[in-house]
Amino acid sequence: MNLSNDKKEQSISKNMNSALKKASAELAVLAVIVDKQETYGFEIKKTLMDYSDGFFSLGTGSIYTILNRLIEQGFISPHYHSGDKKKNRVYYRATTEGRNFLSIYRLCFSQNLKHIFDMLEKLSIPINS
């Protein structure tokens, strides 16, 4: 493969990763909250980075945008705790509706990926690792 093809491949990979992150970031944030039962913004960000091997390296603004969207949808609820430095820290908990949504979303996401891979296999498109 020549240098030009390497750059094209990197560009395609970067664009695909970006699209996949956007499509699954809300699911990932909600999954962390469900798993932790109660957590706060920085811990969510760190957990996403650690558990995804750096794939979900979302900025703080992106995390809070997602959290606000999840609150508006009724999937999580904020709870305020006083910290050591007299500053309230916001913790997030999943609602029953949020846990139900996560189960359904996870199943749909998994099924969609399976359909895509099945189709590629039927078309004899090799999947390179």
KOLBA-550577 format. One record per atom (N, C-alpha, C): residue in three letters; atom name; x, y, z. Coordinates in Angstrom, 3 decimals, m for minus. Each point is the difference from the previous one (the first is absolute). Layout:
N
+-----+------+----------+----------+----------+
: res : atom :       xx :       yy :       zz :
+-----+------+----------+----------+----------+
: ALA :   CA :        X :        Y :        Z :
...
+-----+------+----------+----------+----------+
This chain:
129
+-----+------+----------+----------+----------+
: res : atom :       xx :       yy :       zz :
+-----+------+----------+----------+----------+
: MET :    N :    0.850 :   m1.168 :    0.000 :
: MET :   CA :   m0.850 :    1.168 :    0.000 :
: MET :    C :    0.901 :    1.237 :    0.000 :
: ASN :    N :   m0.298 :    0.953 :   m0.855 :
: ASN :   CA :    0.836 :    1.198 :   m0.048 :
: ASN :    C :   m0.455 :    1.024 :    1.035 :
: LEU :    N :    0.791 :    1.077 :    0.110 :
: LEU :   CA :   m0.261 :    1.010 :    1.022 :
: LEU :    C :   m1.372 :    0.636 :   m0.180 :
: SER :    N :   m0.399 :    0.238 :   m1.235 :
: SER :   CA :   m1.294 :    0.612 :   m0.269 :
: SER :    C :   m1.143 :   m0.877 :    0.515 :
: ASN :    N :    0.101 :   m1.306 :   m0.225 :
: ASN :   CA :   m1.030 :   m0.927 :    0.490 :
: ASN :    C :   m0.012 :   m0.062 :    1.520 :
: ASP :    N :    1.187 :    0.093 :    0.623 :
: ASP :   CA :    0.068 :    0.019 :    1.464 :
: ASP :    C :   m0.755 :    1.205 :    0.551 :
: LYS :    N :    0.179 :    1.160 :   m0.615 :
: LYS :   CA :   m0.686 :    1.210 :    0.457 :
: LYS :    C :   m1.503 :   m0.125 :   m0.188 :
: LYS :    N :   m0.412 :   m0.566 :   m1.129 :
: LYS :   CA :   m1.430 :   m0.208 :   m0.245 :
: LYS :    C :   m0.590 :   m0.941 :    1.046 :
: GLU :    N :    0.717 :   m1.084 :    0.294 :
: GLU :   CA :   m0.468 :   m0.969 :    0.976 :
: GLU :    C :   m0.112 :    0.642 :    1.389 :
: GLN :    N :    0.977 :    0.808 :    0.366 :
: GLN :   CA :   m0.042 :    0.694 :    1.293 :
: GLN :    C :   m1.175 :    0.970 :    0.067 :
: SER :    N :   m0.247 :    0.705 :   m1.105 :
: SER :   CA :   m1.102 :    0.950 :   m0.048 :
: SER :    C :   m1.349 :   m0.719 :    0.131 :
: ILE :    N :   m0.151 :   m1.103 :   m0.716 :
: ILE :   CA :   m1.237 :   m0.780 :    0.076 :
: ILE :    C :   m0.186 :   m0.536 :    1.416 :
: SER :    N :    1.068 :   m0.520 :    0.578 :
: SER :   CA :   m0.065 :   m0.544 :    1.353 :
: SER :    C :   m0.386 :    1.079 :    1.012 :
: LYS :    N :    0.593 :    1.180 :   m0.129 :
: LYS :   CA :   m0.302 :    1.108 :    0.909 :
: LYS :    C :   m1.472 :    0.412 :   m0.119 :
: ASN :    N :   m0.499 :    0.102 :   m1.236 :
: ASN :   CA :   m1.399 :    0.380 :   m0.213 :
: ASN :    C :   m0.962 :   m1.058 :    0.540 :
: MET :    N :    0.331 :   m1.266 :   m0.206 :
: MET :   CA :   m0.851 :   m1.082 :    0.494 :
: MET :    C :   m0.007 :   m0.016 :    1.526 :
: ASN :    N :    1.165 :    0.176 :    0.616 :
: ASN :   CA :    0.064 :    0.024 :    1.457 :
: ASN :    C :   m0.828 :    1.153 :    0.557 :
: SER :    N :    0.084 :    1.146 :   m0.646 :
: SER :   CA :   m0.760 :    1.165 :    0.442 :
: SER :    C :   m1.500 :   m0.265 :   m0.080 :
: ALA :    N :   m0.447 :   m0.573 :   m1.103 :
: ALA :   CA :   m1.425 :   m0.303 :   m0.179 :
: ALA :    C :   m0.469 :   m1.041 :    1.013 :
: LEU :    N :    0.827 :   m1.009 :    0.235 :
: LEU :   CA :   m0.357 :   m1.044 :    0.955 :
: LEU :    C :   m0.061 :    0.557 :    1.419 :
: LYS :    N :    0.937 :    0.878 :    0.348 :
: LYS :   CA :   m0.013 :    0.632 :    1.327 :
: LYS :    C :   m1.283 :    0.801 :    0.195 :
: LYS :    N :   m0.365 :    0.790 :   m1.012 :
: LYS :   CA :   m1.215 :    0.808 :    0.107 :
: LYS :    C :   m1.233 :   m0.875 :    0.169 :
: ALA :    N :   m0.037 :   m1.112 :   m0.724 :
: ALA :   CA :   m1.167 :   m0.886 :    0.044 :
: ALA :    C :   m0.101 :   m0.768 :    1.313 :
: SER :    N :    1.115 :   m0.194 :    0.673 :
: SER :   CA :   m0.018 :   m0.851 :    1.184 :
: SER :    C :    0.397 :    0.696 :    1.298 :
: ALA :    N :    0.336 :    1.278 :   m0.044 :
: ALA :   CA :    0.456 :    0.706 :    1.201 :
: ALA :    C :   m1.080 :    0.054 :    1.074 :
: GLU :    N :   m1.233 :    0.255 :   m0.396 :
: GLU :   CA :   m1.095 :    0.065 :    0.966 :
: GLU :    C :   m0.195 :   m1.357 :    0.677 :
: LEU :    N :    0.060 :   m1.050 :   m0.787 :
: LEU :   CA :   m0.099 :   m1.360 :    0.533 :
: LEU :    C :    1.126 :   m0.262 :    0.992 :
: ALA :    N :    1.216 :    0.398 :   m0.351 :
: ALA :   CA :    1.158 :   m0.249 :    0.861 :
: ALA :    C :   m0.109 :    0.755 :    1.322 :
: VAL :    N :   m0.407 :    1.264 :   m0.057 :
: VAL :   CA :   m0.146 :    0.796 :    1.227 :
: VAL :    C :   m1.084 :   m0.606 :    0.890 :
: LEU :    N :   m1.123 :   m0.341 :   m0.583 :
: LEU :   CA :   m1.085 :   m0.605 :    0.779 :
: LEU :    C :    0.445 :   m1.335 :    0.601 :
: ALA :    N :    0.748 :   m0.784 :   m0.745 :
: ALA :   CA :    0.486 :   m1.295 :    0.498 :
: ALA :    C :    0.904 :    0.183 :    1.214 :
: VAL :    N :    0.862 :    1.002 :   m0.033 :
: VAL :   CA :    0.874 :    0.268 :    1.150 :
: VAL :    C :   m0.832 :    0.362 :    1.222 :
: ILE :    N :   m1.002 :    0.849 :   m0.195 :
: ILE :   CA :   m0.846 :    0.419 :    1.121 :
: ILE :    C :   m0.755 :   m1.186 :    0.575 :
: VAL :    N :   m0.533 :   m0.848 :   m0.845 :
: VAL :   CA :   m0.719 :   m1.189 :    0.471 :
: VAL :    C :    0.961 :   m0.904 :    0.767 :
: ASP :    N :    1.191 :   m0.205 :   m0.534 :
: ASP :   CA :    0.983 :   m0.872 :    0.641 :
: ASP :    C :    0.445 :    0.529 :    1.358 :
: LYS :    N :    0.267 :    1.296 :    0.083 :
: LYS :   CA :    0.503 :    0.605 :    1.242 :
: LYS :    C :   m1.116 :    0.256 :    1.014 :
: GLN :    N :   m1.230 :    0.006 :   m0.434 :
: GLN :   CA :   m1.193 :    0.302 :    0.795 :
: GLN :    C :   m0.113 :    1.475 :    0.367 :
: GLU :    N :    1.095 :    0.631 :    0.344 :
: GLU :   CA :    0.022 :    1.443 :    0.240 :
: GLU :    C :    1.421 :    0.480 :   m0.298 :
: THR :    N :    0.110 :    1.027 :   m0.835 :
: THR :   CA :    1.318 :    0.470 :   m0.400 :
: THR :    C :   m0.070 :    1.455 :   m0.428 :
: TYR :    N :    1.148 :    0.607 :   m0.197 :
: TYR :   CA :    0.063 :    1.412 :   m0.380 :
: TYR :    C :    0.796 :    0.143 :   m1.304 :
: GLY :    N :   m0.037 :    1.195 :   m0.580 :
: GLY :   CA :    0.542 :    0.248 :   m1.331 :
: GLY :    C :    1.419 :   m0.470 :   m0.238 :
: PHE :    N :    0.944 :    0.387 :    0.863 :
: PHE :   CA :    1.389 :   m0.374 :   m0.222 :
: PHE :    C :    0.188 :   m1.509 :    0.078 :
: GLU :    N :   m0.700 :   m0.645 :    0.932 :
: GLU :   CA :    0.109 :   m1.456 :    0.120 :
: GLU :    C :   m0.557 :   m0.692 :   m1.250 :
: ILE :    N :   m1.064 :    0.545 :   m0.561 :
: ILE :   CA :   m0.563 :   m0.548 :   m1.245 :
: ILE :    C :    1.036 :    0.108 :   m1.113 :
: LYS :    N :    0.600 :    1.174 :   m0.131 :
: LYS :   CA :    1.012 :    0.230 :   m1.037 :
: LYS :    C :    1.172 :   m0.975 :    0.150 :
: LYS :    N :    0.495 :   m0.159 :    1.216 :
: LYS :   CA :    1.135 :   m0.890 :    0.261 :
: LYS :    C :   m0.374 :   m1.457 :   m0.277 :
: THR :    N :   m1.173 :   m0.415 :    0.446 :
: THR :   CA :   m0.444 :   m1.377 :   m0.224 :
: THR :    C :   m0.143 :   m0.297 :   m1.485 :
: LEU :    N :   m0.574 :    0.945 :   m0.751 :
: LEU :   CA :   m0.124 :   m0.186 :   m1.454 :
: LEU :    C :    1.367 :   m0.197 :   m0.643 :
: MET :    N :    0.953 :    0.812 :    0.378 :
: MET :   CA :    1.365 :   m0.109 :   m0.546 :
: MET :    C :    0.613 :   m1.351 :    0.357 :
: ASP :    N :   m0.090 :   m0.378 :    1.263 :
: ASP :   CA :    0.622 :   m1.236 :    0.473 :
: ASP :    C :   m0.638 :   m1.236 :   m0.621 :
: TYR :    N :   m1.319 :   m0.060 :   m0.001 :
: TYR :   CA :   m0.695 :   m1.197 :   m0.471 :
: TYR :    C :   m0.014 :   m0.131 :   m1.520 :
: SER :    N :    0.218 :    1.098 :   m0.697 :
: SER :   CA :   m0.027 :   m0.058 :   m1.471 :
: SER :    C :    1.399 :    0.067 :   m0.600 :
: ASP :    N :    1.018 :   m0.138 :    0.837 :
: ASP :   CA :    1.395 :    0.093 :   m0.457 :
: ASP :    C :    0.254 :    1.294 :   m0.767 :
: GLY :    N :   m0.622 :    1.079 :    0.459 :
: GLY :   CA :    0.222 :    1.317 :   m0.594 :
: GLY :    C :   m0.922 :    0.355 :   m1.147 :
: PHE :    N :   m0.841 :   m0.931 :   m0.447 :
: PHE :   CA :   m0.901 :    0.299 :   m1.123 :
: PHE :    C :   m0.930 :    1.150 :    0.337 :
: PHE :    N :   m0.575 :   m0.034 :    1.218 :
: PHE :   CA :   m0.892 :    1.072 :    0.425 :
: PHE :    C :    0.794 :    1.057 :    0.768 :
: SER :    N :    0.770 :    0.769 :   m0.726 :
: SER :   CA :    0.742 :    1.108 :    0.614 :
: SER :    C :   m0.804 :    1.279 :   m0.222 :
: LEU :    N :   m1.149 :    0.049 :    0.659 :
: LEU :   CA :   m0.917 :    1.120 :   m0.172 :
: LEU :    C :    0.430 :    1.173 :    0.870 :
: GLY :    N :   m0.185 :    1.190 :   m0.521 :
: GLY :   CA :    0.290 :    1.202 :    0.765 :
: GLY :    C :   m1.045 :    0.215 :    1.085 :
: THR :    N :    0.358 :    0.804 :    0.976 :
: THR :   CA :   m0.909 :    0.287 :    1.107 :
: THR :    C :   m1.313 :    0.591 :   m0.506 :
: GLY :    N :    0.074 :    0.914 :   m0.953 :
: GLY :   CA :   m1.213 :    0.600 :   m0.563 :
: GLY :    C :   m0.904 :   m1.033 :   m0.636 :
: SER :    N :    0.595 :   m0.955 :   m0.697 :
: SER :   CA :   m0.796 :   m1.064 :   m0.634 :
: SER :    C :   m0.685 :   m0.866 :    1.044 :
: ILE :    N :    0.729 :   m0.317 :    1.073 :
: ILE :   CA :   m0.575 :   m0.817 :    1.075 :
: ILE :    C :   m1.229 :    0.698 :    0.585 :
: TYR :    N :    0.137 :    1.295 :    0.314 :
: TYR :   CA :   m1.112 :    0.710 :    0.637 :
: TYR :    C :   m1.151 :    0.245 :   m0.969 :
: THR :    N :    0.276 :    0.139 :   m1.272 :
: THR :   CA :   m1.070 :    0.102 :   m0.997 :
: THR :    C :   m0.810 :   m1.294 :   m0.017 :
: ILE :    N :    0.692 :   m1.130 :    0.020 :
: ILE :   CA :   m0.670 :   m1.302 :    0.019 :
: ILE :    C :   m0.783 :   m0.166 :    1.303 :
: LEU :    N :    0.611 :    0.358 :    1.126 :
: LEU :   CA :   m0.688 :   m0.114 :    1.291 :
: LEU :    C :   m1.291 :    0.823 :    0.008 :
: ASN :    N :    0.063 :    1.220 :   m0.511 :
: ASN :   CA :   m1.200 :    0.843 :   m0.048 :
: ASN :    C :   m1.077 :   m0.606 :   m0.893 :
: ARG :    N :    0.420 :   m0.585 :   m1.122 :
: ARG :   CA :   m0.961 :   m0.647 :   m0.898 :
: ARG :    C :   m0.645 :   m1.202 :    0.696 :
: LEU :    N :    0.798 :   m0.779 :    0.737 :
: LEU :   CA :   m0.531 :   m1.159 :    0.723 :
: LEU :    C :   m0.968 :    0.424 :    1.104 :
: ILE :    N :    0.293 :    1.136 :    0.650 :
: ILE :   CA :   m0.917 :    0.541 :    1.021 :
: ILE :    C :   m1.318 :    0.405 :   m0.653 :
: GLU :    N :    0.088 :    0.730 :   m1.118 :
: GLU :   CA :   m1.209 :    0.456 :   m0.708 :
: GLU :    C :   m0.862 :   m1.175 :   m0.454 :
: GLN :    N :    0.643 :   m1.104 :   m0.357 :
: GLN :   CA :   m0.741 :   m1.181 :   m0.456 :
: GLN :    C :   m0.547 :   m0.825 :    1.166 :
: GLY :    N :    0.381 :    0.370 :    1.217 :
: GLY :   CA :   m0.473 :   m0.721 :    1.176 :
: GLY :    C :    0.764 :   m1.285 :    0.273 :
: PHE :    N :    1.177 :   m0.174 :   m0.614 :
: PHE :   CA :    0.773 :   m1.225 :    0.158 :
: PHE :    C :    0.934 :    0.033 :    1.205 :
: ILE :    N :    0.347 :    1.201 :    0.457 :
: ILE :   CA :    0.826 :    0.146 :    1.201 :
: ILE :    C :   m0.558 :    1.153 :    0.831 :
: SER :    N :    0.380 :    0.022 :    1.264 :
: SER :   CA :   m0.396 :    1.122 :    0.853 :
: SER :    C :    1.233 :    0.500 :    0.749 :
: PRO :    N :    0.124 :    1.329 :    0.130 :
: PRO :   CA :    1.134 :    0.570 :    0.729 :
: PRO :    C :   m0.289 :    0.047 :    1.501 :
: HIS :    N :    1.044 :   m0.174 :    0.787 :
: HIS :   CA :   m0.087 :    0.096 :    1.457 :
: HIS :    C :    1.200 :    0.806 :    0.461 :
: TYR :    N :   m0.225 :    0.917 :    0.923 :
: TYR :   CA :    1.057 :    0.912 :    0.436 :
: TYR :    C :    0.541 :   m0.420 :    1.362 :
: HIS :    N :    1.320 :   m0.087 :    0.084 :
: HIS :   CA :    0.680 :   m0.343 :    1.243 :
: HIS :    C :    1.015 :    1.091 :    0.312 :
: SER :    N :    0.091 :    0.372 :    1.263 :
: SER :   CA :    1.008 :    0.983 :    0.404 :
: SER :    C :    1.366 :   m0.665 :    0.024 :
: GLY :    N :    0.973 :    0.681 :   m0.590 :
: GLY :   CA :    1.359 :   m0.507 :   m0.009 :
: GLY :    C :    0.822 :    0.590 :    1.122 :
: ASP :    N :    1.236 :   m0.421 :    0.115 :
: ASP :   CA :    0.909 :    0.498 :    1.034 :
: ASP :    C :    0.290 :    1.486 :   m0.163 :
: LYS :    N :   m0.045 :    0.485 :   m1.199 :
: LYS :   CA :    0.375 :    1.393 :   m0.278 :
: LYS :    C :   m1.222 :    0.912 :   m0.070 :
: LYS :    N :   m1.055 :   m0.374 :    0.711 :
: LYS :   CA :   m1.242 :    0.783 :    0.066 :
: LYS :    C :   m0.625 :    0.239 :   m1.375 :
: LYS :    N :    0.267 :   m0.896 :   m0.894 :
: LYS :   CA :   m0.559 :    0.103 :   m1.343 :
: LYS :    C :   m0.868 :   m1.241 :   m0.231 :
: ASN :    N :   m1.207 :    0.222 :   m0.445 :
: ASN :   CA :   m0.867 :   m1.131 :   m0.282 :
: ASN :    C :    0.504 :   m0.757 :   m1.219 :
: ARG :    N :    0.015 :   m1.305 :    0.093 :
: ARG :   CA :    0.350 :   m0.844 :   m1.129 :
: ARG :    C :   m1.285 :   m0.666 :   m0.464 :
: VAL :    N :   m0.199 :   m0.039 :   m1.294 :
: VAL :   CA :   m1.197 :   m0.625 :   m0.557 :
: VAL :    C :    0.311 :   m1.462 :   m0.305 :
: TYR :    N :   m0.781 :   m0.875 :    0.580 :
: TYR :   CA :    0.089 :   m1.433 :   m0.290 :
: TYR :    C :   m1.215 :   m0.372 :   m0.834 :
: TYR :    N :    0.175 :   m1.019 :   m0.820 :
: TYR :   CA :   m1.075 :   m0.424 :   m0.898 :
: TYR :    C :   m0.359 :   m1.452 :    0.290 :
: ARG :    N :   m1.309 :   m0.275 :   m0.025 :
: ARG :   CA :   m0.521 :   m1.357 :    0.159 :
: ARG :    C :   m0.931 :   m0.291 :   m1.168 :
: ALA :    N :    0.019 :   m1.234 :   m0.441 :
: ALA :   CA :   m0.921 :   m0.413 :   m1.061 :
: ALA :    C :   m1.384 :   m0.187 :    0.589 :
: THR :    N :   m0.998 :    0.399 :   m0.742 :
: THR :   CA :   m1.382 :   m0.255 :    0.382 :
: THR :    C :   m0.388 :   m1.390 :   m0.513 :
: THR :    N :   m1.142 :   m0.479 :    0.430 :
: THR :   CA :   m0.500 :   m1.284 :   m0.513 :
: THR :    C :   m0.155 :    0.086 :   m1.515 :
: GLU :    N :   m0.526 :    1.133 :   m0.460 :
: GLU :   CA :   m0.165 :    0.200 :   m1.449 :
: GLU :    C :    1.357 :   m0.037 :   m0.707 :
: GLY :    N :    1.025 :    0.572 :    0.625 :
: GLY :   CA :    1.341 :    0.001 :   m0.581 :
: GLY :    C :    0.590 :   m1.394 :   m0.084 :
: ARG :    N :   m0.193 :   m0.794 :    1.046 :
: ARG :   CA :    0.507 :   m1.378 :   m0.012 :
: ARG :    C :   m0.728 :   m0.824 :   m1.064 :
: ASN :    N :   m1.313 :    0.204 :   m0.123 :
: ASN :   CA :   m0.768 :   m0.707 :   m1.035 :
: ASN :    C :    0.463 :    0.412 :   m1.394 :
: PHE :    N :    0.185 :    1.307 :   m0.194 :
: PHE :   CA :    0.474 :    0.508 :   m1.291 :
: PHE :    C :    1.354 :   m0.601 :   m0.348 :
: LEU :    N :    0.905 :   m0.064 :    0.981 :
: LEU :   CA :    1.334 :   m0.556 :   m0.245 :
: LEU :    C :   m0.094 :   m1.447 :   m0.470 :
: SER :    N :   m0.850 :   m0.778 :    0.629 :
: SER :   CA :   m0.158 :   m1.408 :   m0.397 :
: SER :    C :   m0.477 :   m0.110 :   m1.449 :
: ILE :    N :   m0.997 :    0.796 :   m0.348 :
: ILE :   CA :   m0.552 :   m0.039 :   m1.360 :
: ILE :    C :    1.017 :    0.525 :   m1.007 :
: TYR :    N :    0.637 :    1.124 :    0.316 :
: TYR :   CA :    0.983 :    0.623 :   m0.896 :
: TYR :    C :    1.164 :   m0.950 :   m0.243 :
: ARG :    N :    0.467 :   m0.624 :    1.067 :
: ARG :   CA :    1.133 :   m0.932 :   m0.120 :
: ARG :    C :   m0.359 :   m1.167 :   m0.918 :
: LEU :    N :   m1.190 :   m0.552 :    0.177 :
: LEU :   CA :   m0.458 :   m1.107 :   m0.829 :
: LEU :    C :   m0.106 :    0.441 :   m1.461 :
: CYS :    N :   m0.617 :    1.148 :   m0.260 :
: CYS :   CA :   m0.142 :    0.507 :   m1.370 :
: CYS :    C :    1.361 :    0.269 :   m0.634 :
: PHE :    N :    0.897 :    0.611 :    0.758 :
: PHE :   CA :    1.338 :    0.313 :   m0.504 :
: PHE :    C :    0.734 :   m1.287 :   m0.378 :
: SER :    N :   m0.084 :   m0.984 :    0.876 :
: SER :   CA :    0.638 :   m1.286 :   m0.244 :
: SER :    C :   m0.587 :   m0.686 :   m1.240 :
: GLN :    N :   m1.320 :    0.023 :   m0.122 :
: GLN :   CA :   m0.650 :   m0.613 :   m1.157 :
: GLN :    C :    0.381 :    0.712 :   m1.295 :
: ASN :    N :    0.069 :    1.335 :    0.046 :
: ASN :   CA :    0.382 :    0.754 :   m1.197 :
: ASN :    C :    1.416 :   m0.352 :   m0.444 :
: LEU :    N :    0.923 :   m0.093 :    0.947 :
: LEU :   CA :    1.379 :   m0.381 :   m0.355 :
: LEU :    C :    0.036 :   m1.403 :   m0.586 :
: LYS :    N :   m0.768 :   m0.906 :    0.581 :
: LYS :   CA :   m0.037 :   m1.366 :   m0.517 :
: LYS :    C :   m0.509 :   m0.014 :   m1.446 :
: HIS :    N :   m1.051 :    0.767 :   m0.275 :
: HIS :   CA :   m0.538 :    0.047 :   m1.368 :
: HIS :    C :    1.046 :    0.549 :   m0.980 :
: ILE :    N :    0.728 :    1.009 :    0.420 :
: ILE :   CA :    1.030 :    0.581 :   m0.870 :
: ILE :    C :    1.086 :   m1.028 :   m0.289 :
: PHE :    N :    0.502 :   m0.666 :    1.043 :
: PHE :   CA :    1.054 :   m1.000 :   m0.201 :
: PHE :    C :   m0.498 :   m1.195 :   m0.794 :
: ASP :    N :   m1.234 :   m0.430 :    0.239 :
: ASP :   CA :   m0.580 :   m1.101 :   m0.782 :
: ASP :    C :   m0.082 :    0.373 :   m1.474 :
: MET :    N :   m0.436 :    1.217 :   m0.286 :
: MET :   CA :   m0.103 :    0.448 :   m1.381 :
: MET :    C :    1.372 :    0.019 :   m0.672 :
: LEU :    N :    0.998 :    0.545 :    0.694 :
: LEU :   CA :    1.343 :    0.050 :   m0.570 :
: LEU :    C :    0.547 :   m1.394 :   m0.259 :
: GLU :    N :   m0.302 :   m0.918 :    0.903 :
: GLU :   CA :    0.448 :   m1.383 :   m0.182 :
: GLU :    C :   m0.666 :   m0.626 :   m1.220 :
: LYS :    N :   m1.307 :    0.224 :   m0.154 :
: LYS :   CA :   m0.732 :   m0.541 :   m1.155 :
: LYS :    C :    0.511 :    0.592 :   m1.306 :
: LEU :    N :    0.461 :    1.240 :    0.069 :
: LEU :   CA :    0.535 :    0.648 :   m1.207 :
: LEU :    C :    1.469 :   m0.339 :   m0.221 :
: SER :    N :    0.539 :   m0.847 :    0.867 :
: SER :   CA :    1.411 :   m0.406 :   m0.068 :
: SER :    C :    0.953 :    1.183 :    0.115 :
: ILE :    N :   m0.351 :    0.959 :    0.848 :
: ILE :   CA :    0.876 :    1.134 :    0.253 :
: ILE :    C :    0.871 :   m0.367 :    1.198 :
: PRO :    N :    1.327 :   m0.108 :   m0.202 :
: PRO :   CA :    0.857 :   m0.385 :    1.120 :
: PRO :    C :    0.071 :    1.106 :    1.045 :
: ILE :    N :    0.077 :   m0.410 :    1.257 :
: ILE :   CA :    0.154 :    0.945 :    1.096 :
: ILE :    C :    1.433 :   m0.108 :    0.477 :
: ASN :    N :    0.783 :    1.042 :   m0.278 :
: ASN :   CA :    1.398 :    0.023 :    0.415 :
: ASN :    C :    0.097 :    0.545 :    1.406 :
: SER :    N :    0.901 :   m0.568 :    0.792 :
: SER :   CA :    0.180 :    0.523 :    1.341 :
: SER :    C :    1.223 :    0.870 :    0.076 :
+-----+------+----------+----------+----------+
